[in-house]
Amino acid sequence: MSEPLDKVVAEQRLGEMKGIGDALQKKITELVTTGRLAYYEELKAATPPGLVAMLDIPGWARRRSRRSTMSSGSSRSSNWSRHARRIVSPG
């Protein structure tokens, strides 16, 4: 893109770009105009504490954490918290 993103957003031309549909256009516009993204905040709030730190543990298979996260319901989020606390602050 040869033009500044904020100019394209202000002129409402983002949707003219290849690969930018309505949903992505709304998200980019929100991020550029407000400096935040509600969708990101929702995802961040839904991520169990310590999960990101667990992905950095050597030997921890990313597919394992993904499978566990996908299969866990909200009732199992406390299990994630317990595991994360043990890893982040063992003792």
MITORZA-660054 format. One record per residue: residue number from 1; y, z, x of N, C-alpha, C in turn; residue in three letters. Coordinates in pm, whole numbers, m for minus. Each point is the difference from the previous one (the first is absolute). Last residue first. Layout:
BEGIN
SITE    i    n.c2    n.c3    n.c1   ca.c2   ca.c3   ca.c1    c.c2    c.c3    c.c1   aa
SITE  NUM       Y       Z       X       Y       Z       X       Y       Z       X  ALA
...
This chain:
BEGIN
SITE    i    n.c2    n.c3    n.c1   ca.c2   ca.c3   ca.c1    c.c2    c.c3    c.c1   aa
SITE   91   m2419    4356     635       4     141      36     m64      83     m96  GLY
SITE   90     273    m510      69    m133      63       6      11     146      36  PRO
SITE   89     330    m375    m199      15     132      64    m135      73       0  SER
SITE   88      19    m456    m129     135      12      53      20     135      70  VAL
SITE   87    m413     m86    m218      19     m94     111     137      19      66  ILE
SITE   86    m117     254    m383     m92      33     109      25     m87     122  ARG
SITE   85     240     m91    m394      49     124      62     m90      40     116  ARG
SITE   84    m132    m371    m261     119     m31      82      52     124      69  ALA
SITE   83    m355      48    m304     m43     m71     120     119     m27      92  HIS
SITE   82      97     191    m419     m75      95      85     m43     m67     130  ARG
SITE   81     208    m272    m323      96      95      57     m70      97      93  SER
SITE   80    m264    m299    m246      74     m69     106      96      96      68  TRP
SITE   79    m219     162    m375     m93     m14     111      67     m69     118  ASN
SITE   78     232      30    m403       4     129      70     m98      m1     118  SER
SITE   77      18    m368    m296     111      m2      95      11     133      75  SER
SITE   76    m312    m136    m362     m48      14     137     113       3     102  ARG
SITE   75      67     m57    m474     m67     128      16     m50      22     142  SER
SITE   74     199    m411    m146     100     102      28     m64     137      19  SER
SITE   73    m322    m388     118      96      13    m108      99     109      34  GLY
SITE   72    m315    m337     321      42     134     m37      99      m6    m114  SER
SITE   71    m193    m383     222     m96      63     m90      45     138     m45  SER
SITE   70     259    m267     302     m18     m78    m121     m93      72     m97  MET
SITE   69      72     191     423     123       5     m78     m18     m73    m131  THR
SITE   68    m351     m16     310      14     135     m53     122      12     m89  SER
SITE   67     m69    m404     230    m104      18    m101      14     136     m66  ARG
SITE   66     281     m90     362      37     m83    m115     m99      20    m114  ARG
SITE   65     m88     209     409     111      67     m67      43     m79    m123  SER
SITE   64    m333    m191     264     m49     124     m59     111      70     m75  ARG
SITE   63      95    m386     249     m69     m35    m124     m53     125     m69  ARG
SITE   62     205      46     419      98     m30    m105     m69     m36    m131  ARG
SITE   61    m209     324     380      m4    m139     m46      99     m21    m113  ALA
SITE   60      m9     341     422       7       6    m146       9    m143     m50  TRP
SITE   59       6     104     466    m134       5     m58      m1       6    m152  GLY
SITE   58     435     172     241     m98     m89      63    m138      17     m63  PRO
SITE   57     460      88    m266    m103      75      72    m100     m98      61  ILE
SITE   56     375    m109    m297      25      m9     143    m104      75      84  ASP
SITE   55      13       2    m482     m29    m137      42      20     m19     150  LEU
SITE   54     110     410    m222    m144     m15      15     m35    m140      50  MET
SITE   53     448     105    m113     m39      62     127    m150     m17      26  ALA
SITE   52     166    m139    m414      47     m91     104     m38      55     137  VAL
SITE   51     m96     271    m373     m82    m120       3      41     m94     113  LEU
SITE   50     214     431    m138     m90      m6     114     m82    m127      11  GLY
SITE   49     183     139    m478      54      49     126    m105      m7     111  PRO
SITE   48     m24    m346    m411     m34     139      29      56      43     136  PRO
SITE   47     217    m377    m321     m86       9     118     m28     146      33  THR
SITE   46     300    m155    m349    m140      m1     m42     m97      12     118  ALA
SITE   45     479     m26      55     m29     123     m74    m148       8     m38  ALA
SITE   44     156    m394     208      10     111      94     m37     133     m68  LYS
SITE   43      36    m386    m265    m119      m6      85      m3     118      97  LEU
SITE   42     382     m45    m265    m115      33     m84    m129       1      83  GLU
SITE   41     398    m143     208       5     144     m25    m119      46     m84  GLU
SITE   40      57    m463      71     m41      67     123      m4     152     m21  TYR
SITE   39     169    m254    m353    m143     m26      16     m54      70     124  TYR
SITE   38     468       3     m81     m72      94     m87    m152     m18      16  ALA
SITE   37     382     m99     366     m90     m76     m85     m85      98     m79  LEU
SITE   36     514     m37     299    m127      66     m28     m83     m87     m94  ARG
SITE   35     445    m111     139     m50      63     121    m129      77     m20  GLY
SITE   34     287    m286    m306       5     147     m10     m43      71     127  THR
SITE   33      23    m490     m45     120      51     m67       9     152      m3  THR
SITE   32    m377    m235     199     123     m44      66     123      65     m63  VAL
SITE   31    m426      85    m196       6      55     135     131     m35      70  LEU
SITE   30     m88    m189    m427      18     146     m10      17      62     138  GLU
SITE   29    m108    m455     m15     136      23     m48      30     149     m11  THR
SITE   28    m439    m129     104      90     m26     113     144      26     m40  ILE
SITE   27    m322      37    m340     m18     105     101      95     m19     118  LYS
SITE   26     m10    m331    m341      57     126     m51     m10     111     104  LYS
SITE   25    m204    m412     100     145     m15      m3      67     130     m47  GLN
SITE   24    m466     m33     m20      46      20     138     152     m11       8  LEU
SITE   23    m198     m89    m418     m25     140      39      52      29     140  ALA
SITE   22      28    m451    m171      88      95     m69     m18     143      49  ASP
SITE   21    m148    m359     355      m8      m1    m146      92     106     m58  GLY
SITE   20     m69    m282     480      70     114     m59      m1     m15    m152  ILE
SITE   19    m177    m332     308     m80     121       9      66     124     m59  GLY
SITE   18     317    m396     146    m144     m18     m19     m72     134      18  LYS
SITE   17     513     m22    m169     m78      m5     123    m148      m9     m32  MET
SITE   16     348      62    m326     m13    m141      39     m86     m16     125  GLU
SITE   15     133     428    m188    m110     m62     m73     m22    m147      33  GLY
SITE   14     374     250     172    m125      43      62    m121     m67     m64  LEU
SITE   13     492     m16     m97     m75    m118      38    m135      34      62  ARG
SITE   12     425     255    m169    m118      m9     m86     m79    m129      26  GLN
SITE   11     393     203     232      15    m128     m70    m119     m29     m92  GLU
SITE   10      m1     389     269     124       6     m78      22    m127     m83  ALA
SITE    9    m365      15     304     m22      91    m113     123       3     m90  VAL
SITE    8      32    m242     398     m94     m68     m91     m25      85    m124  VAL
SITE    7     258     192     342      73    m110     m64     m88     m72    m101  LYS
SITE    6    m191     340     269      88      58    m101      83    m107     m72  ASP
SITE    5    m286    m125     364     m72      35    m122      92      55    m108  LEU
SITE    4     168    m356     376     m27     144     m12     m64      32    m136  PRO
SITE    3     m86    m486     207     111      77     m58     m35     149      m2  GLU
SITE    2    m306    m340     149     117     m14      84     119      80     m50  SER
SITE    1    m563      24     m14     116       0     m86     123       0      91  MET
